[in-house]
Amino acid sequence: MPQGDKSAYTDKQKRQARHIEDSYETHGVRRGVGHEEAEKRAWATVNRQSGGGKLSGSGRGRQAGQSKSK
């Protein structure tokens, strides 16, 4: 898969990135940022929140330090 290919992302992640990108363009620091910078920041934010890309199902487990849901 080439670098920058977004096919490994879920529809939800793509939708989140679009909303974040729009927000950066209109409400970013000092009256918004350019389209490319907004896109980079949006995908960085999605990756930070979700761990990036589609993750495998059952073998994924929990991150260290997180307890079981009750």
C-alpha positions in Angstrom: 0.0 0.0 0.0 1.5 3.4 -1.0 2.3 5.9 1.6 -0.7 8.2 2.1 -3.3 5.6 1.0 -6.4 6.0 3.0 -8.1 2.8 2.0 -7.1 1.1 5.3 -9.4 3.5 7.2 -13.0 2.8 8.2 -15.8 5.0 7.0 -16.1 6.4 10.5 -12.4 7.4 10.6 -12.7 9.0 7.2 -15.8 11.0 8.3 -14.0 12.1 11.5 -11.0 13.3 9.5 -13.2 15.3 7.1 -15.0 17.0 10.1 -11.7 17.7 11.8 -10.1 19.1 8.6 -13.1 21.4 8.1 -12.7 22.6 11.6 -9.0 23.4 11.2 -9.7 25.2 7.9 -12.4 27.5 9.4 -11.5 27.7 13.1 -7.8 27.0 13.2 -5.2 29.1 15.0 -5.1 32.6 13.5 -8.1 32.3 11.2 -7.5 28.7 9.9 -4.7 26.9 8.1 -4.3 25.8 4.5 -6.0 22.8 3.1 -2.9 20.6 3.1 -1.9 21.4 6.6 -5.5 20.9 7.8 -5.6 17.5 6.2 -2.3 16.5 7.8 -3.5 17.6 11.2 -6.8 15.9 10.8 -5.3 12.5 9.9 -2.8 12.9 12.7 -5.7 13.5 15.1 -7.6 10.5 13.8 -4.5 8.3 14.1 -3.9 9.5 17.7 -7.5 8.8 18.7 -8.0 5.4 17.0 -4.5 3.9 16.7 -4.7 4.4 12.9 -6.1 2.3 10.1 -8.4 -0.7 10.5 -7.4 -2.9 13.4 -7.9 -6.6 13.5 -10.8 -8.0 15.5 -10.6 -10.4 18.3 -6.8 -10.6 18.9 -6.4 -6.9 19.5 -6.9 -6.8 23.2 -6.9 -3.8 25.5 -4.1 -1.2 25.8 -1.9 -1.4 28.9 -3.3 0.3 31.9 -7.0 0.0 30.9 -9.1 -2.2 33.1 -12.0 -4.4 32.0 -15.4 -2.7 31.4 -18.0 -3.5 34.1 
